[in-house]
């Protein structure tokens, strides 16, 4: 399962409880000291890894992938 590099809009709303990007931006700055970047459409771009680090959330481990060799 590959997670997006940044938090999704739904995740930003769930985490902050807020819908407006400006309010979400203030929330992240106040609670985690994260200076969120703005996208061209006005939405926030918060790196998932940074949020996990600041919130003390352990990142899920990558699941092992099977490798098949062509050796006969």
N, C-alpha and C positions, 0 to 999 in steps of 0.2 A: 504494500500500500504506500503510494507516494503522496506525501502531504505537500500542499503548496508552500512556497518559500515564505510568503507573507500571510498574515491572518486574513480570512475572508470577511466580507461585509457582515455576514451573519454572525461570525465569531466576535467581531468587534462590538456588535450590538449586544450579544450575550454577555460578554465580559464586562462591558461598561454599563449596560442597561440604558444606553443612550442611542439615538438614531442620527443626530446631526454630527457631521464630521468635526466641526469646530468644538463641540462639546466633548466628543470622544478624544480629540487631541488634548484638551485641557485635562481630562481625566487621566490619560496615560502619563502626562507630565507630572501631575500632582501625586499620583499613587506609585509610579515606578520610575519617574525621572526620565522617561522615554520621550525624545523629541521625534515625533512621527513626521514622516515626509508626506507631502500632498501629491497626489497624482494629477494629471491634466484635467480629469473630470471632477476634481475637488475631493475625492474620497481619500482615505488615509492608507498609507502603506506602512504597516508595522511588521518588521521581520519576526517570524515565528520563533526563531532561535533566541533572539534578544528577549522577547516576551517570556519565553520559558525560563530563561536564565534569571531575569529580574523577579519573576513570580515564584521562583524556587520549584518549578515543575521539572521533573525528570523527563527528558526526551525519550520517546519510545525507541527501542533498539530496532535497527533494520533487521528484517527477517532474512534468514539465510536463503541464498538463491542456489538452485541446483545448477551445476555446470556439466555439460555433456561434452565429451571429447570425441573427435572424429577418428581416433586411433582404433584400428581393427585388430 
